Amino acid sequence: MGQKAFINDKLDSLLDQLKKLESELLIEVQKKGVEFGYEIKARKVHFKEAIVTRHKKLVQSIARYLYGANPLCIVTAPVIWFCVVPAVFMDVVVSFYQFVCFPIYGIPKVRRADYIVMDRGRLRYLNSIERWNCIYCEYFNGLIAYVQEIAGRTEQNWCPIKHAMRMKTMHSRYQYFLDYGDAEQYRKRLSEVRQAFEDLKKNS
């Protein structure tokens, strides 16, 4: 038990360090806002008028943009954009799923706006094609993060066990899972871990 307590203390210490780093990252992002002349109000980015004027002068014309593009990129563009169809379907299905099921399981709902952030369209130095490409990427990657968080909270409720094999990435709830192979703790703490969402409730 002493070794387990040591490991848990170390994990708590690492998590505290991670939170501090996130706070420092937020401060640095705010500094960038001052540097590049924008501020965020009501979840919207607002640039100073002089900055917007300067950005507009840097817009590359669509003709020049297409002329410099790889022809294969243009040919494959419809394939890329077709992926929006299943993405939107997944967005609707997963949102419906958590809306219906999470209250029954006692799981806090995932706030979609925290993951799907659409702000690159306000960059006036991008032409219309570049803006649409950015909207595609920020939606798609935000959606994947949103779905992963919903899946992670679901996994915490149904099967909160860490893997023995190394994973490339871990979702935000993984740290609360029970150790692989620890049968005693699984039977003893399963109900507790399934409802261990106090951190989310406190932040909300």
Secondary structure as the mmCIF struct_conf table of DSSP 4:
data_model
#
loop_
_struct_conf.conf_type_id
_struct_conf.id
_struct_conf.beg_label_comp_id
_struct_conf.beg_label_asym_id
_struct_conf.beg_label_seq_id
_struct_conf.end_label_comp_id
_struct_conf.end_label_asym_id
_struct_conf.end_label_seq_id
HELX_RH_AL_P HELX_RH_AL_P1 GLY A 2 PHE A 36
TURN_TY1_P TURN_TY1_P1 GLY A 37 GLY A 37
STRN STRN1 TYR A 38 LYS A 41
TURN_TY1_P TURN_TY1_P2 ALA A 42 ARG A 43
STRN STRN2 LYS A 44 PHE A 47
HELX_RH_AL_P HELX_RH_AL_P2 GLU A 49 LYS A 56
TURN_TY1_P TURN_TY1_P3 LYS A 57 LEU A 58
HELX_LH_PP_P HELX_LH_PP_P1 VAL A 59 SER A 61
HELX_RH_AL_P HELX_RH_AL_P3 ILE A 62 TYR A 67
TURN_TY1_P TURN_TY1_P4 GLY A 68 GLY A 68
BEND BEND1 ALA A 69 ALA A 69
HELX_RH_AL_P HELX_RH_AL_P4 PRO A 71 PHE A 82
TURN_TY1_P TURN_TY1_P5 CYS A 83 CYS A 83
HELX_RH_AL_P HELX_RH_AL_P5 VAL A 84 TYR A 105
TURN_TY1_P TURN_TY1_P6 GLY A 106 GLY A 106
HELX_LH_PP_P HELX_LH_PP_P2 ILE A 107 VAL A 110
HELX_RH_3T_P HELX_RH_3T_P1 ARG A 112 ASP A 114
TURN_TY1_P TURN_TY1_P7 TYR A 115 TYR A 115
HELX_RH_3T_P HELX_RH_3T_P2 ARG A 120 ARG A 122
TURN_TY1_P TURN_TY1_P8 ARG A 124 TYR A 125
BEND BEND2 LEU A 126 LEU A 126
HELX_RH_AL_P HELX_RH_AL_P6 SER A 128 TRP A 158
STRN STRN3 ILE A 161 ILE A 161
BEND BEND3 ALA A 164 MET A 165
BEND BEND4 LYS A 168 LYS A 168
TURN_TY1_P TURN_TY1_P9 SER A 172 ARG A 173
HELX_RH_3T_P HELX_RH_3T_P3 TYR A 174 TYR A 176
BEND BEND5 PHE A 177 PHE A 177
STRN STRN4 LEU A 178 LEU A 178
HELX_LH_PP_P HELX_LH_PP_P3 ASP A 179 ASP A 179
TURN_TY1_P TURN_TY1_P10 TYR A 180 GLY A 181
HELX_RH_AL_P HELX_RH_AL_P7 ALA A 183 ARG A 194
TURN_TY1_P TURN_TY1_P11 GLN A 195 GLN A 195
HELX_RH_AL_P HELX_RH_AL_P8 GLU A 198 ASN A 203
#
